[in-house]
C-alpha cells in the first residue's frame, strides 16, 4: 500500500508540474497574464535587469578616455611647475650660500634682504602651486560631472527603447549572468553620440 500511495503521489506531482509548465508558457505569451499569475500565486513579479561593467565603460568610452588624458595633463602641468619653482628657489638659495662664503655681502642688511626674498619666493611658489592644483581639481570635477551626466542621459534614452526594469553597474552585485551584460551596446551608443558631437564642433 505504501508503494501504491507513493506512485499515486508521484503521478499527481507530475500532472501538477506539467500543468504548471503549460500555465507558465501561456503566461510568457503576454505580460498581463504573467502579472495575473503572480498576483494569484502571491509570488513576486520577475524583474527584467541588465548590467554594465563600469571598468570597461571607462576604458572604452571616448569621453572617459579624454577625461583621463586631461587628468594626466593636469598632473604633468603641476609637476612641471613644481619642479620649475623648486629649481628657481634652489638656484637662488645656492647663490646666497655661495655669496656668503665668499664674503660677498657687504652688510648684514643685504644678506637679510636676500633671505627675505628667498622666503617670499617660497611663499609665492606655494601659493601658485596651490592655486594651480585647485583650478585643476575644479576643472576635472566639472569634467567628471559631464561624464556622469552623459552616461546617465544616454542610459535613459537607451532604456526608453529597451524597456528594462533596472540597469545596474556590475560592482553593485556579487554575480550576474553574463547574458545580461549590455556594456558593449552602451559603449557603442555612447561613442557614436560623442563622436557625432565632436564632428559637429
Residue pairs with C-beta under 8 A, 6 or more apart in sequence:
23 37
24 37
26 33
27 33
27 34
27 36
27 37
28 34
34 45
34 46
35 45
37 43
38 44
38 45
38 46
47 165
47 166
48 163
48 164
48 165
48 166
49 164
49 165
49 166
49 167
49 168
49 180
50 162
50 164
50 166
50 167
50 168
50 180
50 181
50 182
51 167
51 168
51 169
51 170
51 172
51 173
51 176
51 180
51 181
51 182
51 183
52 167
52 168
52 169
52 170
52 181
52 182
52 183
52 186
53 169
53 170
53 181
53 183
54 169
54 170
54 171
56 183
56 187
57 64
57 151
57 183
57 186
57 187
57 190
58 64
58 68
59 65
60 187
60 191
61 147
61 151
61 187
61 190
61 191
61 194
62 190
62 191
62 194
62 195
63 146
63 147
63 150
63 190
63 194
64 147
67 140
67 143
67 144
67 147
70 139
70 140
70 143
71 140
74 136
74 139
74 140
75 136
77 132
77 136
78 129
78 132
78 133
78 136
81 128
81 129
81 132
82 129
85 125
85 128
85 129
86 125
88 121
88 125
89 118
89 121
89 122
89 125
92 114
92 117
92 118
92 121
93 118
96 111
96 114
96 115
96 118
98 104
99 105
99 114
100 111
105 111
105 114
150 190
150 194
151 190
154 186
154 189
154 190
154 193
155 167
155 186
158 185
158 186
158 189
159 167
167 182
168 176
170 176
170 181
